[in-house]
Amino acid sequence: MFRFRDRVHAGQYLAERLPRYARAADAVVLGLPRGGVVVAAEVARNLRLPLDVFLVRKLGVPGYEELAMGAIASGGVRVMNDEVLRQINITASAIEAVAEKEERELLRREEAYRGNRPRRDMKGLTVILIDDGLATGATMRAAVMALRRQEPGRIVVAVPTAAQDTCDEFRAEVAEVICGITPTPFRAVGLWYEDFPQTTDEEVQQLLKTARRAEEEKGDER
């Protein structure tokens, strides 16, 4: 079965499936931290589009943190995975404890990645929302819900790999869905990469810095 070499390779692969957005004046690429930003940076570079980050945090089941029972995003958005909640025995207070912890981390990343720079105005734009893969889709779903509050003109969800069922679910939620490969059984995002290390804050910061510089230089040329 085909696997991506790494997230950069995945971004190159994904960009080839989004050629109609190349150099579009009304489009922006948003990466979900942290790994999604690496993929998004490569898409933005290939399509000559602005890159930004969209903050969202998975709510992992205590003791099984890789299993998402929900997610939160900037703007106070919370999405819960009812199917997972039906399968586990967890109290409301335990859910709140996880949510409070992830909220602190979300705020920390907001400051680390954005600093005092204002959030980009998304109103009327075509927003290409990217992660390194979709398993349950809880994180991406929270991002879509939060993004809608900013009134974009069009939301495109694009990922290199996804569970087919999850990919199909998003088709009713956004304008367009691009899922590169949808292997069955899917199991986990990392299985479809040969190299899938944890992305660091420093890597995200550097990618955003490079993208901002490129956007500023493009603006100077106009």
C-alpha positions in Angstrom: 0.0 0.0 0.0 1.2 3.5 -0.9 2.6 5.6 2.0 3.9 9.1 2.1 7.6 9.6 2.8 6.9 12.4 5.3 4.6 15.4 5.7 6.5 17.5 3.1 5.9 14.7 0.5 2.2 14.6 1.6 1.9 18.4 1.0 3.4 18.1 -2.5 0.9 15.3 -3.3 -2.0 17.3 -2.0 -1.0 20.5 -3.9 -1.2 18.5 -7.1 -4.9 17.9 -6.3 -5.6 21.6 -5.8 -4.3 23.2 -9.0 -7.5 25.3 -9.5 -6.6 27.4 -6.4 -3.1 28.3 -7.5 -2.4 32.0 -7.1 -6.0 32.7 -6.3 -6.3 36.2 -5.0 -9.2 35.3 -2.6 -7.7 32.0 -1.2 -5.7 31.2 1.9 -4.2 28.0 3.3 -4.8 27.2 7.0 -2.8 24.4 8.7 -3.9 22.7 11.9 -1.0 22.5 14.4 1.2 21.0 14.6 1.7 18.4 11.9 -0.9 19.9 9.6 1.1 23.1 9.3 4.0 21.2 7.7 1.6 19.8 5.1 -0.1 23.1 4.6 3.2 25.0 4.2 4.1 22.8 1.3 0.6 23.3 -0.3 0.8 27.0 0.2 4.3 27.2 -1.3 3.4 25.1 -4.4 0.1 27.0 -5.0 1.7 30.4 -4.2 -1.0 31.1 -1.5 -0.8 32.8 1.9 -0.3 30.4 4.9 -1.7 30.8 8.3 -2.4 28.6 11.3 -5.8 27.7 12.8 -5.7 26.6 16.5 -7.6 23.5 17.5 -7.0 20.9 20.2 -8.2 17.3 20.4 -9.9 16.1 23.6 -8.4 12.7 24.2 -10.0 10.0 26.4 -8.1 9.9 29.7 -5.7 6.9 29.5 -6.2 6.6 25.8 -5.3 10.1 24.7 -5.0 9.1 21.0 -8.7 8.4 20.9 -10.6 11.7 20.4 -13.8 12.1 22.4 -14.0 15.7 21.0 -12.1 18.8 20.2 -12.0 22.5 20.9 -11.0 25.5 18.7 -10.3 29.2 19.0 -13.5 31.1 19.7 -14.9 28.9 22.4 -16.0 26.1 20.0 -16.3 22.6 21.4 -17.3 19.5 19.4 -17.9 16.1 21.1 -17.8 12.7 19.4 -21.1 11.1 20.5 -20.1 7.7 19.1 -16.9 7.6 21.3 -18.7 8.9 24.3 -21.3 6.1 24.0 -18.4 3.5 24.2 -16.7 4.9 27.3 -17.6 5.5 30.9 -16.6 9.1 31.6 -18.1 11.7 33.9 -18.9 15.3 32.9 -16.3 16.5 35.4 -13.6 14.4 33.8 -14.5 15.8 30.4 -14.3 19.3 31.8 -10.9 18.6 33.3 -9.6 17.5 29.9 -11.2 20.5 28.2 -9.6 23.0 30.6 -6.2 21.4 30.1 -6.4 21.6 26.4 -7.8 25.2 26.5 -4.6 26.2 28.3 -2.5 24.6 25.7 -4.6 26.2 22.9 -4.0 29.6 24.4 -0.2 28.9 24.8 0.0 28.0 21.2 -1.9 31.0 20.1 0.6 33.2 21.8 3.6 31.1 20.5 2.5 31.0 16.9 0.8 34.4 16.5 2.3 36.6 19.2 0.7 40.0 19.0 -0.2 39.7 15.3 -4.0 40.0 14.7 -5.9 37.0 13.3 -6.4 37.1 9.5 -9.8 38.3 8.4 -11.4 35.3 6.7 -14.6 37.0 5.6 -15.4 36.1 2.0 -12.2 34.1 1.4 -11.8 30.6 0.1 -10.2 28.8 3.0 -8.3 25.6 2.4 -8.2 23.8 5.8 -5.4 21.2 6.0 -4.3 18.6 8.5 -1.9 15.6 8.0 -4.8 13.2 8.1 -8.3 12.5 9.3 -9.2 9.6 11.6 -12.3 10.4 13.6 -12.5 13.9 12.2 -13.2 15.5 15.6 -10.4 18.0 15.4 -11.2 19.1 11.8 -14.9 19.3 12.7 -14.1 21.7 15.5 -12.0 23.8 13.1 -14.8 23.9 10.5 -17.3 25.1 13.1 -15.0 27.8 14.4 -14.1 28.9 10.9 -17.8 29.3 9.9 -18.1 32.0 12.6 -15.6 34.1 10.6 -17.9 34.0 7.5 -15.5 32.7 4.8 -16.9 32.5 1.3 -15.9 28.8 0.9 -14.4 26.1 3.1 -12.3 23.4 1.5 -11.1 20.5 3.7 -8.0 18.9 2.3 -5.9 16.1 3.8 -3.3 13.6 2.3 -5.0 10.6 3.9 -8.3 9.8 5.7 -10.7 7.1 6.8 -13.2 6.9 4.0 -16.3 7.2 6.2 -14.9 10.3 7.9 -14.0 11.8 4.5 -17.5 11.2 3.3 -19.1 12.8 6.4 -17.4 16.1 5.6 -18.9 16.3 2.1 -22.2 17.5 3.7 -20.4 20.0 5.9 -18.1 22.0 3.6 -18.0 23.2 0.0 -15.3 20.7 -1.1 -13.4 17.8 0.4 -10.1 16.5 -0.9 -8.8 13.2 0.6 -5.7 11.9 -1.0 -5.7 8.3 -0.1 -8.4 6.5 1.9 -6.9 3.0 2.8 -9.1 0.3 4.4 -8.7 -0.5 7.2 -7.5 2.9 8.1 -6.6 2.5 11.9 -4.4 5.6 12.3 -3.0 8.6 10.4 0.7 7.8 11.2 0.5 4.3 9.6 0.4 6.0 6.1 3.7 7.8 6.6 7.1 6.3 6.5 8.4 9.1 8.7 5.9 10.6 11.1 7.7 12.4 13.9 6.2 14.9 16.3 6.3 18.4 14.9 7.8 21.0 17.3 6.6 24.5 18.1 9.9 25.8 16.6 9.2 24.1 13.3 5.7 25.6 13.1 7.1 29.1 14.0 9.8 28.9 11.3 7.3 27.7 8.7 4.9 30.6 9.5 7.8 33.1 9.5 9.0 32.0 6.1 5.5 32.1 4.7 4.9 35.6 6.1 8.1 36.8 4.5 7.1 35.4 1.1 3.7 37.0 1.4 5.3 40.4 2.3 7.6 40.1 -0.7 4.7 39.3 -3.0 2.9 42.3 -1.7 5.9 44.5 -2.4 6.0 43.4 -6.0 2.4 44.6 -6.7 
